[in-house]
Amino acid sequence: MKKIIVAVISLLVIVALLFQLSRSREYQVFGKLVSRVETTEKVVALTFDDGPTKHTGKIINLLGENKATFFLTGESIAQHPEAARQLIAAGHQIANHSCSHKRMVFLSYQTIEDEVEKTNQLIRSVGYEGEIVFRPPYGKKLFILPWYLQQQGITTITWDVEPEKDDAIANDSQAMAQYALDQVKPGSIILLHVMFDSRQASMDAVPLIIRGLKAKGYTFVTVDELLKM
């Protein structure tokens, strides 16, 4: 009986450790992961997950001359290729957020390869010529995904500032903006979702974040520009 209890406890500990590893923003077993860049310069990367969708034009207008990085899904690029081209034309970086937005843990190597490569091909098909970085859906990764990305020389990008993380403020644009202003450091990567109707509060927070950080002396750069620092 004692051996069974020890085995169950050991299994629970392993599961807990794997869960923590899968959701870590600062660490993965293989390859390069960046959640923030160490720099003294007051620069910040504003990043958006999902899309492109019908809301792409709106976020482009809100950003104005300020650069951002968009982690797009392959399925959405296939549905809205012109919206992806608009992002490129506006000077923004586009990146890989998988094809179908599955949680990429406990998937086969072949499935992961398909998810990443199909999206890379679609990104190239709309005319993007820069280096393509990757962000796992929901930030989830374990072993096979980081191993595959390492073999391909693809950098994993996470984030260190997530205004939507706290449900208590996720529907309050003013509160999310203040959270970002309080948390951002030089070299920070901010994560937001603005591509769907349900994310109107996040969309409304964008100009507030931009104005607030600019008042603090920050400049907005793409993830690629941040990595070069």
Kinemage of the C-alpha trace (Angstrom):
@kinemage 1
@onewidth
@group {chain A} dominant
@subgroup {mainchain}
@vectorlist {calphas} color= white
{ca met a 1} P 0.000 0.000 0.000
{ca lys a 2} L 2.848 2.357 0.911
{ca lys a 3} L 4.461 1.788 -2.506
{ca ile a 4} L 1.189 2.652 -4.250
{ca ile a 5} L 0.872 5.879 -2.268
{ca val a 6} L 4.466 6.834 -3.076
{ca ala a 7} L 3.878 6.068 -6.763
{ca val a 8} L 0.703 8.182 -6.846
{ca ile a 9} L 2.430 11.087 -5.097
{ca ser a 10} L 5.383 10.840 -7.485
{ca leu a 11} L 3.038 10.848 -10.464
{ca leu a 12} L 1.206 13.907 -9.156
{ca val a 13} L 4.509 15.721 -8.648
{ca ile a 14} L 5.594 14.893 -12.201
{ca val a 15} L 2.270 16.087 -13.595
{ca ala a 16} L 2.544 19.332 -11.622
{ca leu a 17} L 6.097 19.914 -12.851
{ca leu a 18} L 5.087 19.250 -16.451
{ca phe a 19} L 2.189 21.666 -16.095
{ca gln a 20} L 4.492 24.389 -14.790
{ca leu a 21} L 6.996 23.711 -17.554
{ca ser a 22} L 4.294 23.832 -20.237
{ca arg a 23} L 3.146 27.295 -19.130
{ca ser a 24} L 6.510 28.867 -18.308
{ca arg a 25} L 7.075 32.187 -20.058
{ca glu a 26} L 10.808 32.271 -19.310
{ca tyr a 27} L 12.020 28.729 -19.912
{ca gln a 28} L 11.777 25.822 -22.325
{ca val a 29} L 13.855 22.650 -22.560
{ca phe a 30} L 15.205 23.211 -26.092
{ca gly a 31} L 15.936 26.192 -28.280
{ca lys a 32} L 15.784 29.946 -27.792
{ca leu a 33} L 12.916 31.543 -25.873
{ca val a 34} L 12.542 35.292 -25.339
{ca ser a 35} L 10.005 36.872 -22.991
{ca arg a 36} L 11.836 40.196 -22.626
{ca val a 37} L 15.102 41.667 -23.850
{ca glu a 38} L 17.577 43.110 -21.372
{ca thr a 39} L 18.277 46.674 -22.466
{ca thr a 40} L 18.613 50.127 -20.956
{ca glu a 41} L 16.825 51.711 -23.915
{ca lys a 42} L 13.180 52.631 -23.364
{ca val a 43} L 11.776 50.404 -26.075
{ca val a 44} L 8.804 48.057 -25.896
{ca ala a 45} L 7.280 45.512 -28.288
{ca leu a 46} L 3.501 45.563 -28.542
{ca thr a 47} L 2.287 42.151 -29.768
{ca phe a 48} L -1.115 40.854 -30.799
{ca asp a 49} L -2.201 37.218 -31.050
{ca asp a 50} L -4.671 35.642 -33.510
{ca gly a 51} L -6.207 36.886 -36.731
{ca pro a 52} L -6.099 38.486 -39.157
{ca thr a 53} L -9.830 39.230 -39.071
{ca lys a 54} L -12.261 41.987 -40.026
{ca his a 55} L -10.792 44.059 -37.160
{ca thr a 56} L -7.318 44.240 -38.723
{ca gly a 57} L -7.899 47.627 -40.339
{ca lys a 58} L -9.077 49.096 -37.043
{ca ile a 59} L -5.980 48.090 -35.112
{ca ile a 60} L -3.758 49.354 -37.937
{ca asn a 61} L -5.468 52.743 -37.679
{ca leu a 62} L -5.135 52.827 -33.880
{ca leu a 63} L -1.426 52.030 -34.050
{ca gly a 64} L -0.730 54.788 -36.534
{ca glu a 65} L 3.040 55.160 -36.947
{ca asn a 66} L 3.769 52.879 -33.994
{ca lys a 67} L 5.119 49.461 -34.936
{ca ala a 68} L 3.777 46.174 -33.582
{ca thr a 69} L 4.134 42.438 -34.115
{ca phe a 70} L 1.166 40.253 -35.054
{ca phe a 71} L 1.232 36.520 -34.322
{ca leu a 72} L -1.182 35.167 -36.923
{ca thr a 73} L -2.759 31.750 -37.408
{ca gly a 74} L -2.509 29.997 -40.750
{ca glu a 75} L -6.233 29.369 -40.978
{ca ser a 76} L -6.992 33.072 -40.504
{ca ile a 77} L -4.361 34.119 -43.043
{ca ala a 78} L -5.971 31.759 -45.564
{ca gln a 79} L -9.364 33.362 -44.869
{ca his a 80} L -8.138 36.971 -44.839
{ca pro a 81} L -4.951 37.198 -46.948
{ca glu a 82} L -5.551 40.834 -47.840
{ca ala a 83} L -5.719 41.784 -44.164
{ca ala a 84} L -2.324 40.133 -43.632
{ca arg a 85} L -0.958 42.132 -46.571
{ca gln a 86} L -2.307 45.324 -44.973
{ca leu a 87} L -0.281 44.605 -41.842
{ca ile a 88} L 2.868 44.170 -43.908
{ca ala a 89} L 2.168 47.316 -45.929
{ca ala a 90} L 1.737 49.265 -42.689
{ca gly a 91} L 5.249 48.222 -41.602
{ca his a 92} L 4.309 45.718 -38.928
{ca gln a 93} L 5.996 42.394 -38.292
{ca ile a 94} L 3.949 39.249 -38.755
{ca ala a 95} L 4.798 35.963 -37.071
{ca asn a 96} L 3.648 32.370 -36.649
{ca his a 97} L 0.968 31.438 -34.097
{ca ser a 98} L 0.353 27.917 -35.516
{ca cys a 99} L -2.173 27.006 -38.171
{ca ser a 100} L -5.198 25.883 -36.159
{ca his a 101} L -4.426 27.368 -32.708
{ca lys a 102} L -4.278 23.978 -31.005
{ca arg a 103} L -2.517 23.594 -27.677
{ca met a 104} L 0.790 22.247 -28.918
{ca val a 105} L 1.539 19.807 -26.119
{ca phe a 106} L 1.259 16.029 -26.443
{ca leu a 107} L 1.121 16.341 -30.228
{ca ser a 108} L 3.189 14.288 -32.642
{ca tyr a 109} L 6.302 15.678 -34.320
{ca gln a 110} L 4.516 15.474 -37.681
{ca thr a 111} L 1.495 17.418 -36.430
{ca ile a 112} L 3.717 20.127 -35.002
{ca glu a 113} L 5.702 20.313 -38.226
{ca asp a 114} L 2.488 20.682 -40.224
{ca glu a 115} L 1.155 23.407 -37.898
{ca val a 116} L 4.324 25.469 -38.130
{ca glu a 117} L 5.256 24.908 -41.781
{ca lys a 118} L 1.777 25.481 -43.231
{ca thr a 119} L 1.626 28.810 -41.453
{ca asn a 120} L 5.131 29.788 -42.545
{ca gln a 121} L 4.149 29.045 -46.145
{ca leu a 122} L 1.020 31.179 -45.833
{ca ile a 123} L 3.037 34.013 -44.296
{ca arg a 124} L 5.405 33.904 -47.265
{ca ser a 125} L 2.480 33.710 -49.693
{ca val a 126} L 1.212 37.142 -48.593
{ca gly a 127} L 4.625 38.686 -49.207
{ca tyr a 128} L 6.346 38.744 -45.832
{ca glu a 129} L 10.129 38.489 -46.247
{ca gly a 130} L 11.453 38.926 -42.710
{ca glu a 131} L 12.524 36.281 -40.239
{ca ile a 132} L 9.549 34.352 -38.861
{ca val a 133} L 9.403 33.831 -35.101
{ca phe a 134} L 6.856 31.652 -33.296
{ca arg a 135} L 4.501 32.003 -30.349
{ca pro a 136} L 2.778 28.850 -29.041
{ca pro a 137} L -1.013 29.087 -28.740
{ca tyr a 138} L -1.917 29.800 -25.099
{ca gly a 139} L 1.836 29.929 -24.471
{ca lys a 140} L 1.852 26.126 -24.070
{ca lys a 141} L 4.876 23.995 -24.968
{ca leu a 142} L 6.675 20.974 -23.573
{ca phe a 143} L 9.311 18.926 -25.407
{ca ile a 144} L 8.512 18.178 -29.049
{ca leu a 145} L 7.560 21.726 -30.072
{ca pro a 146} L 10.730 23.363 -28.658
{ca trp a 147} L 12.811 20.542 -30.138
{ca tyr a 148} L 11.282 21.062 -33.580
{ca leu a 149} L 11.711 24.848 -33.405
{ca gln a 150} L 15.344 24.443 -32.356
{ca gln a 151} L 16.019 22.196 -35.352
{ca gln a 152} L 14.537 24.845 -37.640
{ca gly a 153} L 16.347 27.754 -36.000
{ca ile a 154} L 13.052 29.385 -35.007
{ca thr a 155} L 12.917 31.569 -31.886
{ca thr a 156} L 10.035 31.176 -29.436
{ca ile a 157} L 8.555 34.494 -28.318
{ca thr a 158} L 6.472 34.770 -25.168
{ca trp a 159} L 5.841 37.934 -23.112
{ca asp a 160} L 6.378 39.555 -19.736
{ca val a 161} L 3.373 41.910 -19.636
{ca glu a 162} L -0.159 40.526 -20.071
{ca pro a 163} L -2.877 43.082 -19.194
{ca glu a 164} L -5.672 40.581 -19.934
{ca lys a 165} L -4.325 37.998 -17.484
{ca asp a 166} L -6.376 39.256 -14.538
{ca asp a 167} L -10.069 38.560 -15.145
{ca ala a 168} L -10.926 41.386 -12.764
{ca ile a 169} L -9.632 43.981 -15.261
{ca ala a 170} L -9.879 42.106 -18.589
{ca asn a 171} L -13.039 44.019 -19.534
{ca asp a 172} L -11.800 47.394 -18.344
{ca ser a 173} L -9.663 49.210 -20.907
{ca gln a 174} L -8.509 51.877 -18.425
{ca ala a 175} L -7.441 49.265 -15.881
{ca met a 176} L -5.605 47.197 -18.496
{ca ala a 177} L -3.775 50.267 -19.742
{ca gln a 178} L -2.741 51.206 -16.210
{ca tyr a 179} L -1.554 47.645 -15.597
{ca ala a 180} L 0.654 47.858 -18.689
{ca leu a 181} L 2.046 51.229 -17.654
{ca asp a 182} L 2.880 49.864 -14.207
{ca gln a 183} L 4.491 46.640 -15.436
{ca val a 184} L 6.458 47.614 -18.536
{ca lys a 185} L 10.241 47.788 -18.322
{ca pro a 186} L 12.783 48.597 -21.043
{ca gly a 187} L 12.705 45.660 -23.456
{ca ser a 188} L 9.269 44.391 -22.403
{ca ile a 189} L 6.970 42.392 -24.684
{ca ile a 190} L 3.262 43.151 -24.196
{ca leu a 191} L 0.595 40.600 -25.158
{ca leu a 192} L -2.921 41.629 -26.210
{ca his a 193} L -5.807 40.114 -28.203
{ca val a 194} L -7.860 42.510 -30.329
{ca met a 195} L -8.986 40.518 -33.343
{ca phe a 196} L -12.457 39.473 -32.180
{ca asp a 197} L -15.650 41.237 -31.081
{ca ser a 198} L -15.239 39.889 -27.548
{ca arg a 199} L -11.956 41.807 -27.208
{ca gln a 200} L -13.288 45.344 -27.570
{ca ala a 201} L -11.905 46.370 -24.170
{ca ser a 202} L -8.423 45.294 -25.278
{ca met a 203} L -8.818 47.233 -28.524
{ca asp a 204} L -9.849 50.319 -26.551
{ca ala a 205} L -6.831 49.893 -24.263
{ca val a 206} L -4.335 50.124 -27.138
{ca pro a 207} L -4.351 53.929 -27.646
{ca leu a 208} L -4.276 54.422 -23.877
{ca ile a 209} L -1.208 52.191 -23.591
{ca ile a 210} L 0.498 53.946 -26.485
{ca arg a 211} L -0.130 57.426 -25.094
{ca gly a 212} L 0.866 56.424 -21.583
{ca leu a 213} L 4.118 54.745 -22.556
{ca lys a 214} L 5.070 57.511 -24.969
{ca ala a 215} L 4.583 59.991 -22.131
{ca lys a 216} L 7.117 57.921 -20.187
{ca gly a 217} L 9.576 58.171 -23.066
{ca tyr a 218} L 9.046 54.736 -24.627
{ca thr a 219} L 9.336 53.908 -28.321
{ca phe a 220} L 7.458 51.027 -29.925
{ca val a 221} L 9.478 48.500 -31.922
{ca thr a 222} L 8.800 45.140 -33.540
{ca val a 223} L 9.937 41.930 -31.875
{ca asp a 224} L 12.572 41.546 -34.604
{ca glu a 225} L 13.967 44.998 -33.819
{ca leu a 226} L 13.917 44.193 -30.115
{ca leu a 227} L 15.835 40.951 -30.623
{ca lys a 228} L 18.564 42.817 -32.509
{ca met a 229} L 19.229 44.883 -29.399
